[in-house]
Amino acid sequence: MPRTAALLCVHNEANRLGWWIAHHMAAGFSALLICDDHSTDGTQDILTQAARNYDIRLLTTDRQETDSLHRHQDALLTMLQQEGDHFDWIIQLAVDEYFTPDGGSVKAFLTGMEAELGAETFQKTSHLPVNWCLTGLGQWAHKTLDGQMPHPRALFQTHADSNFPDSRVTRSFFRPSSRQGLPDPFAHIHAAPDWSAARILHDAATSSHTPQMRRHFDRSEQFYDKGQALLPQTLDISAHLLQGLILGACYAIQNGQAPTSSTGAPPPETACRFNRFHLHRDGQRLALNRDSRMTGFHPLEELRDSPTLIPLCLIKPESPVPGMENRAWLYADRPSGLPYLPAAAPASTCFPTLLDCLPLHLQQDDEAVRLSLRPTALAFPDDAPITLVPAETSSFSRLDPVENALQHFTLHGFSAAGLHEAIRQGRWLSPSVIGALYAQLPEQEALTLFTPLLYRLFHDWPR
């Protein structure tokens, strides 16, 4: 199989870099070659964590070059010089550009191109151009796009037609062995766009710096949902990336590389007890369909012995605990085989919700409750109230791994200092439970515990 790489240069793109990395690893690139232009927003944290699990090769730009365009170009050429010999094909992209092959993978794209051109011509070809496809914003046209948002491929399903001038711009796969430098994106500007084998879904509207440019690039002439084909794999990779960031912050605490929480000494060990509940409505119970990755209410008889439907549980403190009022957590009653709990549709799934234990805000409503997911404040599973039915008490429930983890990591109190102490002393770590507890901390306390990036992911949200 040919060795392939995507080449990128970024500066302060922490809000969307994780999505970009996950998408292109899911597409089947052998490696990602990423130059960081001295980012200060946590971009470097994401790159470092991703490189622990995937073949991601990193380079930092040269600060001595004061012109940013020249600095980026020089870094890309340096990366190409250092790594080019390791790959058969490379494509340069921007962080708002997503290579989307019609066949679902880079391998399928190259195989198809070889079949179309013929083996002999393909071997002599040095460039394979792929046209831009400018995406529309849809319901996000009037929303703020400079903060966190769900995966762009889950959000944007419309695009410009082929007559839009920018559709003629290309990004090209090129053979680095040809030693011709980076391809000119305007080299094929006079040729009609060809999206039959692949396209570069370009979210230019989201990265536009003026309202005028945003309106210009917000194109909705055609509907295109094939951009969602890689979402399941992309979200799985993103979940591993988020949980790896949490583990990295915990290891820093255990290794004495993080400052001790400034909220004071942790209280003595006082184990918090929890109660578990099933979530019911109209005689049906809330469950996860593992195959469709969707949650919904199902008749109780459907749930019995079903390998696909996995009931969901809500867990909350047994008695009022200072700082934990209206706090609850959601998880699957048995292992789902998924790296995160898909409690919301992909178009509502933001990066910090990619945990298999999710923090909830609980609002009592007479005999029922209303729930919302933190930190997004999205109503779960909708605006209608839910009845909580106490879960059966059994020997298994006492060994519930999520309940045990919540007890363990609140042993020193539900505070930044208490969580810090539990992590410091812990012999095992549960990144999803730790992330779910961290999301429930008061904002000022959360500032003292983990990295600025994790703080922004879990707490820098409009209230």
C-alpha positions in Angstrom: 0.0 0.0 0.0 1.4 3.5 -0.8 2.6 5.6 2.1 0.6 8.8 2.3 0.7 11.9 4.4 -1.2 15.2 4.9 0.9 18.3 5.4 -0.4 21.1 7.6 0.8 24.3 9.3 -1.2 25.8 12.2 -1.3 28.6 14.7 -3.7 28.7 17.7 -6.2 26.2 16.3 -7.0 24.2 19.4 -10.8 24.5 18.9 -10.8 22.5 15.6 -7.4 20.8 15.3 -8.6 17.7 17.1 -11.4 17.2 14.6 -9.0 17.7 11.7 -6.5 15.2 13.0 -9.2 12.6 13.7 -10.8 13.0 10.3 -7.6 12.5 8.4 -6.4 9.6 10.5 -9.9 8.0 9.9 -9.5 8.6 6.2 -6.4 6.3 6.3 -3.4 8.6 5.9 -0.3 6.8 6.9 1.0 9.9 8.8 0.3 13.6 9.4 3.1 16.1 9.0 2.2 19.2 11.1 4.1 22.4 11.7 3.1 24.5 14.7 3.7 28.2 14.5 4.4 28.7 18.3 0.7 28.3 19.3 -0.3 29.5 22.8 -3.9 28.1 23.1 -3.2 24.5 23.8 -2.6 23.4 20.1 0.8 22.0 21.2 -0.9 19.9 23.9 -3.2 18.3 21.3 -0.4 17.7 18.9 1.8 16.1 21.6 -1.0 13.8 22.8 -2.0 12.8 19.2 1.6 11.9 18.4 1.6 9.4 21.3 -1.0 7.3 19.5 -0.6 8.0 15.8 2.2 8.7 13.4 2.2 12.4 13.6 5.5 14.2 12.9 5.9 17.6 14.3 8.0 20.7 13.5 8.1 24.2 15.0 8.4 27.2 12.7 11.4 29.4 12.8 10.7 32.6 14.9 13.6 34.4 13.3 11.4 34.8 10.2 9.1 37.7 11.0 6.7 37.4 8.1 4.1 34.8 9.0 3.4 33.7 5.4 7.1 33.2 4.7 7.5 31.5 8.1 4.7 29.0 7.4 6.0 28.3 3.9 9.5 27.7 5.1 8.3 25.3 7.7 6.3 23.3 5.2 9.2 23.1 2.9 11.5 22.1 5.7 9.1 19.4 6.8 8.8 18.2 3.2 12.6 18.0 3.0 12.9 16.1 6.3 10.1 13.6 5.8 9.3 13.5 2.1 11.4 10.5 1.3 9.3 8.4 3.6 6.1 8.8 1.6 4.8 8.0 -1.9 2.1 10.7 -1.9 1.6 13.9 0.1 -1.1 16.5 0.1 -0.9 20.0 1.6 -4.1 21.1 3.5 -5.2 23.9 5.7 -7.0 23.3 9.0 -10.3 24.2 7.5 -9.8 21.8 4.6 -10.9 18.2 4.8 -9.9 15.7 2.2 -13.1 13.6 1.5 -12.7 10.7 -0.8 -15.8 9.4 -2.5 -14.7 5.8 -1.8 -14.2 6.5 1.9 -10.4 6.2 2.2 -7.2 7.5 0.8 -6.4 4.0 -0.4 -9.7 3.8 -2.3 -9.0 7.2 -3.9 -5.5 6.2 -5.2 -6.7 2.8 -6.3 -9.5 4.4 -8.3 -7.2 6.9 -9.9 -4.9 4.2 -10.9 -7.8 2.3 -12.5 -9.0 5.4 -14.3 -5.6 6.5 -15.6 -4.1 3.1 -16.2 -1.2 1.6 -14.3 1.5 2.9 -16.7 0.2 6.5 -16.8 -0.5 6.5 -13.1 3.2 5.5 -12.4 4.3 8.5 -14.5 1.8 10.9 -12.9 3.4 13.3 -10.3 0.2 15.2 -9.3 -3.4 14.2 -8.6 -5.5 17.4 -8.2 -8.6 17.5 -5.9 -11.0 20.4 -6.2 -12.2 22.6 -3.4 -15.9 22.3 -2.4 -17.0 25.4 -0.4 -19.4 24.4 2.4 -22.4 26.3 3.7 -23.1 27.1 7.3 -26.7 26.0 7.4 -28.2 26.7 10.9 -24.8 28.0 12.1 -25.0 31.0 9.7 -25.8 33.4 12.6 -23.8 31.7 15.4 -20.4 32.4 16.8 -17.8 30.2 15.1 -14.6 31.3 17.0 -15.2 29.0 19.9 -15.9 25.3 20.4 -18.4 23.6 18.1 -19.2 20.0 16.9 -17.3 18.4 14.1 -17.7 20.4 10.9 -18.5 17.3 8.9 -21.5 16.7 11.2 -22.7 20.3 10.8 -22.2 21.4 7.2 -24.0 19.4 4.6 -24.4 21.9 1.8 -21.9 23.3 -0.6 -21.3 25.6 -3.6 -22.0 24.4 -7.1 -19.4 23.8 -9.7 -19.9 27.2 -11.2 -18.6 29.0 -8.1 -15.2 30.3 -9.0 -13.4 28.9 -6.0 -14.5 25.4 -6.9 -11.7 25.5 -9.5 -9.0 25.8 -6.8 -7.2 22.5 -6.0 -5.1 20.8 -3.5 -3.0 18.1 -5.1 -1.5 14.8 -4.0 2.1 14.9 -5.2 5.0 12.6 -5.3 7.7 14.1 -3.0 10.3 12.2 -5.1 9.6 14.6 -8.0 11.4 17.3 -5.9 9.1 20.1 -7.4 8.2 21.7 -4.1 4.6 22.4 -3.0 1.9 22.4 -5.7 0.3 25.6 -6.9 -3.4 25.5 -5.9 -4.2 27.7 -8.9 -2.4 25.5 -11.4 -5.7 24.0 -12.7 -7.8 27.1 -12.4 -9.0 26.9 -16.0 -10.2 23.3 -15.7 -13.8 22.5 -14.7 -14.1 21.1 -11.2 -14.2 17.3 -10.9 -15.6 15.9 -7.6 -16.2 12.4 -8.9 -13.4 10.7 -7.0 -12.8 13.1 -4.1 -13.2 16.7 -3.0 -11.7 19.1 -0.4 -14.5 20.2 1.8 -13.4 23.7 2.6 -15.0 25.4 5.6 -13.9 28.8 4.5 -16.9 30.5 6.0 -16.0 29.4 9.5 -12.5 30.8 9.2 -13.5 34.1 7.6 -12.5 37.2 9.5 -15.1 39.5 8.3 -18.9 39.2 7.9 -18.6 40.0 4.2 -16.2 37.2 3.5 -18.3 34.8 5.7 -21.3 35.6 3.6 -19.3 35.1 0.4 -18.1 31.6 1.3 -21.4 30.5 2.9 -22.6 28.4 0.0 -25.7 26.2 0.0 -26.5 25.4 -3.6 -26.2 21.6 -3.3 -26.8 19.1 -0.5 -24.0 16.6 0.3 -24.2 14.2 3.2 -21.3 11.9 2.2 -19.0 14.1 4.2 -20.4 12.3 7.3 -19.2 8.9 6.1 -16.1 9.0 8.4 -17.9 10.4 11.4 -18.1 7.2 13.5 -14.3 6.5 13.2 -13.6 10.3 13.6 -15.5 10.6 16.8 -13.9 7.4 18.2 -10.4 8.8 17.5 -11.4 12.2 19.0 -12.6 10.4 22.2 -9.2 8.7 22.6 -7.5 12.0 22.0 -9.6 13.8 24.7 -9.3 11.1 27.2 -5.5 11.0 26.5 -5.3 14.7 27.3 -7.0 14.0 30.7 -4.7 11.1 31.4 -1.7 13.3 30.5 -2.8 16.0 33.0 -3.3 13.3 35.7 0.2 11.8 35.0 1.6 15.4 35.4 0.0 15.5 38.9 1.4 12.1 39.9 4.8 12.9 38.6 4.9 16.2 40.5 5.0 18.2 37.2 1.7 20.1 38.0 1.2 22.7 40.7 -0.7 21.6 43.8 -4.3 22.9 43.8 -4.4 26.3 45.5 -7.8 25.6 47.1 -6.3 24.4 50.3 -5.5 21.0 51.8 -7.9 18.2 51.0 -10.3 17.1 53.8 -9.8 13.7 55.4 -11.2 10.7 53.7 -15.0 10.7 53.8 -16.4 8.3 51.2 -19.4 9.7 49.3 -22.2 7.2 48.7 -24.2 7.2 45.5 -27.6 6.0 44.3 -28.2 4.6 40.8 -31.4 5.1 38.8 -32.9 3.9 35.5 -34.4 6.6 33.3 -38.1 6.0 32.4 -40.8 7.7 30.4 -44.3 6.3 29.6 -43.3 2.8 30.7 -40.2 2.7 28.6 -36.5 2.9 29.6 -33.7 5.0 28.1 -31.1 2.9 26.3 -28.3 3.2 23.9 -28.5 1.4 20.5 -24.9 0.3 20.1 -25.2 -0.3 16.4 -26.9 3.1 15.4 -25.1 5.0 18.2 -28.4 6.6 19.2 -30.2 6.9 22.5 -33.9 6.5 22.9 -36.7 5.0 25.0 -37.6 1.3 24.5 -40.2 -1.0 26.0 -38.7 -3.0 28.9 -39.3 -6.3 27.1 -37.1 -5.1 24.2 -34.2 -4.6 26.6 -34.2 -8.1 28.0 -31.3 -10.1 26.6 -30.8 -7.6 23.8 -27.2 -7.5 22.6 -27.7 -4.2 20.9 -29.8 -2.1 23.3 -27.8 -1.1 26.4 -29.8 0.6 29.2 -28.4 3.8 30.6 -28.0 4.6 34.3 -28.0 7.9 36.1 -26.0 8.1 39.4 -26.1 10.9 41.9 -25.0 11.4 45.6 -27.2 9.5 48.1 -27.6 12.6 50.2 -27.0 16.3 49.6 -23.3 17.0 49.4 -21.9 20.6 49.5 -20.9 21.5 46.0 -22.7 18.6 44.4 -26.2 19.9 44.4 -28.0 19.1 41.1 -25.0 17.1 39.9 -25.4 13.7 38.3 -23.6 11.4 35.9 -24.8 9.2 33.0 -23.3 6.0 31.7 -24.1 2.7 30.1 -25.3 -0.1 32.4 -22.9 -2.5 30.7 -19.9 -2.1 28.4 -20.9 -0.9 25.0 -17.6 -1.4 23.2 -17.5 2.3 22.2 -14.9 4.7 23.5 -17.5 7.2 24.5 -21.2 7.4 25.2 -23.0 8.9 22.2 -25.7 10.6 24.2 -26.4 13.3 21.5 -26.5 13.3 17.7 -23.1 14.1 16.0 -24.2 17.6 15.1 -24.6 18.3 18.9 -21.5 16.4 20.0 -18.7 18.7 21.1 -15.2 17.6 21.9 -15.4 17.6 25.7 -18.5 15.3 25.7 -16.5 12.4 24.2 -16.5 10.5 27.5 -18.1 7.3 28.5 -19.4 8.9 31.8 -21.1 12.2 31.1 -21.8 15.0 33.6 -25.4 16.1 34.0 -27.3 19.0 35.5 -30.4 17.7 37.2 -33.5 19.9 37.7 -36.3 18.6 39.8 -39.7 18.9 38.2 -42.4 17.6 40.6 -42.1 13.9 40.5 -39.8 13.9 37.5 -36.5 15.6 36.5 -35.2 17.4 33.5 -31.6 16.8 32.5 -29.0 18.7 30.5 -25.5 17.7 29.5 -22.5 19.6 30.7 -20.7 21.6 29.5 -22.9 22.2 26.5 -26.2 22.7 28.4 -28.0 20.6 25.8 -31.3 19.2 27.1 -31.0 15.4 27.4 -32.5 13.5 25.8 -35.0 16.3 25.1 -36.9 19.0 26.9 -39.5 16.6 28.4 -39.2 15.4 32.0 -37.9 11.9 32.9 -38.9 9.7 35.9 -36.0 8.2 37.9 -36.6 4.7 39.0 -34.2 3.3 41.6 -31.9 0.6 40.2 -32.1 -2.9 41.7 -29.8 -3.5 44.6 -27.6 -6.4 44.0 -24.1 -7.6 44.6 -23.3 -6.6 41.0 -24.5 -3.0 41.6 -22.1 -2.7 44.5 -19.3 -3.6 42.2 -20.4 -1.1 39.5 -17.1 0.3 38.1 -18.5 3.8 37.5 -19.9 4.0 41.0 -16.6 2.7 42.4 -14.6 5.3 40.4 -16.8 8.1 41.6 -16.4 7.0 45.2 -12.6 6.7 44.7 -12.1 10.1 43.1 -14.4 12.0 45.6 -12.8 10.3 48.6 -11.1 13.5 49.6 -14.1 15.7 48.9 -15.8 17.1 45.7 -13.3 19.9 45.1 -10.3 20.7 43.0 -8.0 19.9 46.0 -9.9 16.6 46.7 -9.7 15.5 43.1 -6.0 16.5 43.0 -5.3 14.4 46.0 -7.2 11.4 44.7 -5.3 11.5 41.4 -2.0 12.0 43.2 -2.5 8.9 45.4 -4.3 6.8 42.8 -2.9 3.6 41.5 -5.4 3.5 38.6 -7.1 6.3 36.6 -10.4 6.5 34.9 -10.2 9.5 32.4 -13.9 9.6 31.7 -14.9 9.7 35.3 -12.2 12.2 36.1 -13.2 14.4 33.2 -16.9 14.1 34.2 -16.0 15.2 37.8 -13.8 18.0 36.5 -16.6 19.3 34.3 -18.8 19.7 37.5 -16.3 21.6 39.5 -16.8 25.3 40.2 -15.1 27.4 37.5 -12.6 29.1 39.9 -11.6 25.8 41.4 -11.2 24.1 38.0 -8.7 26.8 37.0 -6.3 25.4 39.6 -6.3 21.8 38.6 -5.5 21.0 35.0 -4.1 22.6 31.9 -5.5 25.8 30.4 -6.6 23.8 27.4 -8.7 21.4 29.5 -10.1 24.3 31.4 -11.3 25.9 28.1 -12.7 22.6 26.9 -14.8 21.9 30.0 -15.5 25.4 31.5 -15.1 28.1 28.9 -18.7 28.0 27.7 -21.4 30.6 27.7 -23.7 30.3 30.7 
